[in-house]
Every structure is written in structure tokens, then in C-alpha cells.
Amino acid sequence: MKTAYSILPIAAALGIISYFLGGAVFLFFVFGSICYCIYKRSSVEERAFILKVLIAGFLLRVLLAVLFHAANFVKGYHGISGDDLLYTVKSWALVFRWEGKPDRWVEALTSQSSGFGLNPFTYLMAIFYKIFGFHPVGVKIINCIMGTLIGWVAYLIAEEVFDKRAAKISMCVVMFWPSLLRWSIANLKDPLIILSFMVCVYILISAMRRKIEIWRYIILILSAALIFFFTPRLYFMLIAGGAGLLMVFRSLQLVRSKSVKVSLALLAALLVLAGTYYFSYVKPHALIQLIYRCELNQYTVSRSDFAGYYFYPGKFVDNLSREIVSLP
């Protein structure tokens, strides 16, 4: 009976919190469900370690997210600044567009000419805002979850390539790496890109070493497609190249003739030499110019109207916080 009475205040507290921070409670439930699945999947001797590191990494991120938001708010940035502000405002503008609210600033931020900052992560935030309302702190828990999962995928990759000891070290290093911590406590696209890329790497490595279930290839395709819709396409090119190497590797495994294998290996070597010769002697500056054009395009787009946080003056943020810019 005493236990039953002790549960009542906990239940009441959760009810009150869920009323004001329903999105945060939901995301905590999502993280708990993910931890349970990871716990059941992990080996018996490693379960306790993995679960402790996951919970510690997640709670540290949530704490830092709240502290950084409060510090920014005290400094007059209203809790959001830099690219954090870019994705926060653009995702909120998407909600306005979905609801058909005729605001000029919404159309300017979500038009085709202002595509910079509109990516899968922006839409993920917008879906959260659409369901739970505008919570610039609560939505950061999405990245707290993804940043924590990056550490777990690092564990899987290291375990696949090396051993469990290396996996534990890798998980701890990646989980608490300062820059990864910082990126995963703000509304930035980086954690989703990194997590998707690492999932692809893990699946490709595991597929090289053994046969894997078909659903993992489906996850690989979905993760690669997700990466494709982000502005930096280098990650997608690396995944596409890795998938190509996997197909070649699998094809060579099916070939039984040693002469055919040698011929294919020589052909691959010739292609590499031809590419090296082309960029070294025929057009030595072609690769550099290509990279420069990509960088110049990125710079031009980011400097366009309503593209980056440089074009969100303090007055605009003041109006946004004081509900002058059509906040419900």
C-alpha cells in the first residue's frame, strides 16, 4: 500500500509535466523504447555497459541543451542563435505554410528560391511543432537522441572491425566527444547526417563480412536517400561508392574462375590509374575547380535572402518572441 501511495505523486508530476511539455515527454518515451530494443539486442555481458553509457550520454545532452538555451536567453538571443535559429525559424514557417496562414515572411522563408535550410531535419522539426506546438527547447531532445545513437553505432562499427574492448572505448569517446556533444544539443542538421552516414557504414561493413538480413539493406537505402536530400552530397557519394564496392565484392565471391578474378582486379587497377593520370596530367585543375564551384555555390546560396541567420536581425527575433510575427 505504501508503494501505491508513493506512485501517486510521481504520476501527478508526470501528468503536469506532460501537459506543458508533452513533446519532451513523448521524446523521452521514444528514447526509452530505443534503449529497450538495444538492450534486448545486445549480448548479455555487454547490456549493462551499453545501457549505462546510453542513458548517461542522453541525460548529459538534455542537461546541456537546457543550460545552453538558458544562457543564450539571458544574453538576449532568446535561446536560439546561429544555424540553430535558421532551422528553428524555417521549420516553424513550414507549419504556417501547412496551415495555410498567409504571412509574407512564411512564403519568403519556404519558397523555392530560399531552399537553403530546407532539408529532412527541418521537416522533422516542423512535424514536431505541428503536433506539440512551438517548443524550441523540447525539440532539441530529437538531436539529443540522435547524438546518443551515434555513440551506439560507433560501438557496432568498432565491434564489427575489431573487438568488444575497442567497441567500448569507441562508444565512450564518440558519446562524449565535445564537438559532437555541442552539435547534438542544438537544432542543427549535423547529428542526423552523421547518424545516417554511420548507419550506412556499419551496414556496408557488416555486409562485407557476412550475409545480413534484407531489412538492413532497406535501412541502408533509406539512410542513403536521407543523406541525398541534404546540401552536402559528399556523404552520399561515399555511400554510393561503398555500395558499389560491396556489389563488386559480392560478385567476385560468386565468380569461381581465378583468371576472371585477376582480370577484374586488373581492370579496376587500370581505371584507378586512368583517373589519377587524368586529374594529374590531362586536367590537373579540374578536380580543384569542381570543388571550388561546389563551395562557391554553397556560399552564394547561403548569402541569399532569408537563407542564413545573418539575415535574421534582432528585431525579427524580438517580434517572433513577442508574438508579433503571427505566432498562435
C-alpha positions as CSV (number, residue, x, y, z in Angstrom):
1,M,0.0,0.0,0.0
2,K,2.9,2.4,0.8
3,T,4.3,1.7,-2.7
4,A,1.0,2.6,-4.2
5,Y,0.8,5.9,-2.4
6,S,4.4,6.8,-3.4
7,I,3.5,6.3,-7.1
8,L,0.7,8.8,-6.9
9,P,2.9,12.0,-6.6
10,I,5.1,10.6,-9.4
11,A,2.1,10.1,-11.6
12,A,0.7,13.5,-10.8
13,A,4.1,15.1,-11.6
14,L,4.3,13.3,-14.9
15,G,0.8,14.4,-15.8
16,I,1.6,18.1,-15.1
17,I,4.8,17.9,-17.0
18,S,3.2,16.2,-20.0
19,Y,0.6,18.9,-20.1
20,F,3.2,21.7,-20.5
21,L,5.9,19.6,-22.2
22,G,4.1,16.9,-24.0
23,G,6.7,16.8,-26.8
24,A,9.5,16.3,-24.3
25,V,7.7,13.5,-22.5
26,F,7.0,11.8,-25.8
27,L,10.7,12.1,-26.9
28,F,11.8,10.6,-23.5
29,F,9.4,7.7,-24.2
30,V,10.9,7.3,-27.7
31,F,14.4,7.2,-26.2
32,G,13.3,4.7,-23.5
33,S,11.8,2.4,-26.2
34,I,15.0,2.6,-28.3
35,C,17.1,1.8,-25.2
36,Y,14.9,-1.3,-24.5
37,C,15.3,-2.5,-28.1
38,I,19.1,-2.0,-27.9
39,Y,19.1,-3.8,-24.5
40,K,17.3,-6.8,-25.9
41,R,19.6,-6.9,-28.9
42,S,22.9,-6.7,-27.1
43,S,24.8,-9.6,-25.7
44,V,24.1,-10.4,-22.0
45,E,27.6,-9.5,-20.8
46,E,27.5,-6.1,-22.6
47,R,24.0,-5.0,-21.8
48,A,24.7,-3.1,-18.6
49,F,27.6,-1.2,-20.0
50,I,25.8,-0.1,-23.2
51,L,22.7,0.9,-21.3
52,K,24.6,3.0,-18.7
53,V,26.6,4.8,-21.4
54,L,23.4,5.5,-23.5
55,I,21.5,6.9,-20.5
56,A,24.5,9.0,-19.3
57,G,25.1,10.4,-22.8
58,F,21.4,11.2,-23.3
59,L,20.8,12.9,-19.9
60,L,24.1,14.9,-20.3
61,R,22.9,16.2,-23.6
62,V,19.5,17.1,-22.3
63,L,21.0,19.0,-19.4
64,L,23.5,20.9,-21.6
65,A,20.7,21.7,-24.1
66,V,18.6,23.3,-21.3
67,L,21.7,25.2,-19.9
68,F,22.8,26.5,-23.3
69,H,19.3,27.6,-24.1
70,A,19.0,29.4,-20.8
71,A,22.4,31.0,-21.3
72,N,21.5,32.3,-24.8
73,F,18.2,33.6,-23.5
74,V,20.0,35.5,-20.7
75,K,22.4,37.0,-23.2
76,G,19.4,38.3,-25.3
77,Y,19.4,35.7,-28.0
78,H,16.1,34.3,-26.9
79,G,17.6,30.8,-26.5
80,I,18.4,30.3,-30.2
81,S,21.3,31.7,-32.3
82,G,23.3,30.9,-35.4
83,D,22.2,27.9,-37.5
84,D,20.0,26.9,-34.6
85,L,17.9,29.9,-35.3
86,L,17.9,29.2,-39.0
87,Y,16.3,25.7,-38.7
88,T,14.1,26.8,-35.8
89,V,12.5,29.6,-37.8
90,K,12.3,27.8,-41.1
91,S,10.6,24.7,-39.5
92,W,8.1,27.0,-37.7
93,A,7.5,28.7,-41.1
94,L,6.7,25.3,-42.6
95,V,4.0,24.8,-40.0
96,F,2.4,28.1,-41.0
97,R,2.5,27.1,-44.7
98,W,0.9,23.8,-44.0
99,E,-1.9,25.5,-42.0
100,G,-2.4,28.0,-44.9
101,K,-1.6,31.1,-43.0
102,P,-0.9,33.9,-45.5
103,D,2.1,35.5,-44.0
104,R,4.7,37.2,-46.2
105,W,7.7,36.1,-44.1
106,V,6.5,32.5,-44.2
107,E,6.4,32.5,-48.0
108,A,9.8,34.2,-48.2
109,L,11.4,31.6,-45.9
110,T,9.8,28.5,-47.5
111,S,9.8,29.5,-51.2
112,Q,11.8,27.5,-53.8
113,S,14.3,30.4,-54.2
114,S,15.1,30.0,-50.5
115,G,15.8,26.3,-50.4
116,F,18.8,26.7,-48.2
117,G,18.0,25.3,-44.8
118,L,15.0,23.2,-46.0
119,N,16.1,19.6,-45.6
120,P,14.8,16.4,-43.9
121,F,15.8,17.7,-40.5
122,T,13.8,20.9,-41.0
123,Y,10.7,18.9,-41.9
124,L,11.3,16.6,-38.9
125,M,11.3,19.7,-36.6
126,A,8.2,21.1,-38.4
127,I,6.3,17.8,-37.8
128,F,7.2,18.0,-34.1
129,Y,6.0,21.6,-33.9
130,K,2.8,20.7,-35.8
131,I,1.9,18.0,-33.3
132,F,3.2,19.6,-30.0
133,G,3.4,23.3,-30.7
134,F,6.4,25.6,-30.7
135,H,8.8,24.3,-28.2
136,P,12.4,25.4,-29.2
137,V,13.9,23.6,-26.1
138,G,11.8,20.4,-26.3
139,V,12.6,19.9,-30.0
140,K,16.3,19.8,-29.2
141,I,15.7,16.4,-27.5
142,I,15.4,15.0,-31.0
143,N,19.1,15.7,-31.6
144,C,19.9,14.6,-28.1
145,I,18.5,11.2,-29.1
146,M,20.3,11.1,-32.4
147,G,23.6,12.3,-30.9
148,T,23.4,9.5,-28.3
149,L,22.7,6.9,-31.0
150,I,25.8,8.0,-32.9
151,G,27.8,6.6,-29.9
152,W,26.0,3.3,-30.1
153,V,26.6,2.9,-33.9
154,A,30.3,3.7,-33.2
155,Y,30.2,0.7,-30.8
156,L,28.7,-1.5,-33.5
157,I,31.3,-0.5,-36.1
158,A,34.2,-1.0,-33.8
159,E,32.9,-4.4,-32.7
160,E,32.5,-5.4,-36.3
161,V,36.0,-4.4,-37.3
162,F,37.9,-5.0,-34.1
163,D,36.6,-6.5,-30.8
164,K,34.3,-5.6,-27.8
165,R,37.1,-3.8,-25.9
166,A,37.7,-1.5,-28.9
167,A,33.9,-1.1,-29.2
168,K,33.6,0.1,-25.6
169,I,36.4,2.6,-26.0
170,S,34.9,3.9,-29.3
171,M,31.5,4.3,-27.8
172,C,32.7,6.3,-24.8
173,V,35.0,8.5,-27.0
174,V,32.3,9.3,-29.6
175,M,29.5,9.6,-27.0
176,F,31.3,12.3,-25.0
177,W,33.3,14.0,-27.8
178,P,33.0,17.7,-27.2
179,S,32.1,18.8,-30.7
180,L,29.5,16.0,-31.2
181,L,28.0,16.9,-27.8
182,R,27.7,20.6,-28.9
183,W,26.1,19.8,-32.2
184,S,23.6,17.4,-30.6
185,I,22.2,20.0,-28.1
186,A,21.0,22.5,-30.8
187,N,18.6,22.4,-33.7
188,L,21.2,21.5,-36.3
189,K,21.1,19.0,-39.1
190,D,24.6,17.5,-38.4
191,P,23.6,14.8,-35.9
192,L,21.0,13.3,-38.4
193,I,23.6,13.4,-41.3
194,I,26.3,11.8,-39.1
195,L,24.0,9.2,-37.7
196,S,22.6,8.3,-41.2
197,F,26.2,8.1,-42.6
198,M,27.4,5.9,-39.8
199,V,24.5,3.6,-40.1
200,C,25.3,3.2,-43.8
201,V,29.0,2.5,-43.0
202,Y,28.0,-0.1,-40.4
203,I,25.7,-2.0,-42.8
204,L,28.2,-1.9,-45.6
205,I,31.0,-3.2,-43.3
206,S,28.8,-6.0,-41.9
207,A,27.6,-6.9,-45.3
208,M,31.2,-7.3,-46.5
209,R,32.0,-9.7,-43.7
210,R,28.9,-11.9,-43.7
211,K,25.4,-12.2,-45.0
212,I,22.8,-9.9,-43.4
213,E,19.0,-9.7,-43.3
214,I,17.2,-8.0,-46.1
215,W,15.7,-5.3,-43.8
216,R,19.2,-4.0,-43.2
217,Y,19.6,-3.3,-46.9
218,I,16.3,-1.4,-46.7
219,I,17.7,0.7,-43.9
220,L,20.8,1.3,-46.0
221,I,18.7,2.6,-48.9
222,L,16.6,4.8,-46.7
223,S,19.6,6.3,-44.9
224,A,21.4,6.9,-48.2
225,A,18.2,8.6,-49.6
226,L,18.0,10.7,-46.5
227,I,21.6,11.9,-47.0
228,F,20.9,12.6,-50.6
229,F,18.4,15.4,-49.7
230,F,20.9,17.3,-47.6
231,T,23.1,20.0,-49.2
232,P,26.5,18.3,-48.7
233,R,26.4,15.4,-51.2
234,L,29.9,14.1,-50.4
235,Y,28.5,11.7,-47.8
236,F,26.1,10.3,-50.4
237,M,28.9,9.9,-52.9
238,L,30.9,8.0,-50.4
239,I,28.0,5.7,-49.6
240,A,27.3,5.2,-53.3
241,G,30.9,4.3,-53.8
242,G,30.9,1.9,-50.8
243,A,27.7,0.2,-52.1
244,G,29.4,-0.2,-55.5
245,L,32.4,-1.8,-53.8
246,L,30.1,-4.1,-51.9
247,M,28.5,-5.2,-55.2
248,V,31.9,-5.8,-56.8
249,F,33.0,-7.8,-53.7
250,R,29.8,-9.9,-53.7
251,S,30.2,-10.5,-57.5
252,L,33.8,-11.7,-57.0
253,Q,32.6,-14.1,-54.4
254,L,30.3,-15.7,-56.9
255,V,33.0,-15.9,-59.5
256,R,34.8,-19.2,-59.2
257,S,37.3,-18.8,-62.0
258,K,40.7,-17.4,-60.8
259,S,41.5,-15.9,-64.2
260,V,38.3,-13.9,-64.2
261,K,39.0,-12.5,-60.8
262,V,42.5,-11.5,-61.8
263,S,41.1,-9.8,-65.0
264,L,38.6,-7.9,-63.0
265,A,41.2,-6.8,-60.5
266,L,43.5,-5.6,-63.3
267,L,40.6,-3.7,-64.9
268,A,39.9,-1.9,-61.6
269,A,43.6,-1.0,-61.2
270,L,43.6,0.4,-64.7
271,L,40.6,2.5,-64.0
272,V,42.2,4.0,-60.9
273,L,45.4,4.7,-62.8
274,A,43.5,6.3,-65.7
275,G,41.6,8.6,-63.2
276,T,44.9,9.5,-61.5
277,Y,46.5,10.3,-64.8
278,Y,43.5,12.4,-66.0
279,F,43.5,14.6,-62.9
280,S,47.3,14.8,-62.7
281,Y,48.3,15.5,-66.3
282,V,45.4,16.0,-68.7
283,K,43.3,18.3,-66.5
284,P,45.2,18.8,-63.2
285,H,43.0,21.6,-62.0
286,A,39.7,20.0,-62.9
287,L,39.1,18.4,-59.5
288,I,40.1,21.6,-57.7
289,Q,37.8,23.7,-59.8
290,L,35.0,21.3,-59.3
291,I,35.4,21.5,-55.5
292,Y,35.7,25.3,-55.7
293,R,32.5,25.6,-57.8
294,C,30.6,23.5,-55.2
295,E,31.9,25.7,-52.4
296,L,31.1,28.9,-54.3
297,N,27.6,27.6,-54.9
298,Q,27.2,26.9,-51.2
299,Y,28.4,30.4,-50.3
300,T,26.1,32.1,-52.9
301,V,23.0,30.2,-51.7
302,S,23.8,30.8,-48.0
303,R,24.1,34.5,-48.7
304,S,20.8,34.8,-50.5
305,D,17.7,36.5,-48.9
306,F,16.2,34.6,-45.9
307,A,18.8,31.9,-46.3
308,G,21.1,32.1,-43.3
309,Y,21.0,33.5,-39.8
310,Y,22.8,36.7,-40.9
311,F,19.5,37.8,-42.4
312,Y,17.5,37.4,-39.2
313,P,18.1,40.7,-37.3
314,G,17.5,41.1,-33.7
315,K,14.3,43.0,-34.4
316,F,12.8,40.0,-36.2
317,V,13.7,37.7,-33.3
318,D,12.2,40.2,-30.8
319,N,9.0,40.3,-32.8
320,L,8.9,36.5,-33.0
321,S,9.3,36.1,-29.3
322,R,6.6,38.7,-28.6
323,E,4.2,37.0,-30.9
324,I,4.1,39.9,-33.4
325,V,5.2,37.6,-36.2
326,S,1.9,35.7,-36.3
327,L,2.6,33.2,-33.5
328,P,-0.7,31.5,-32.5
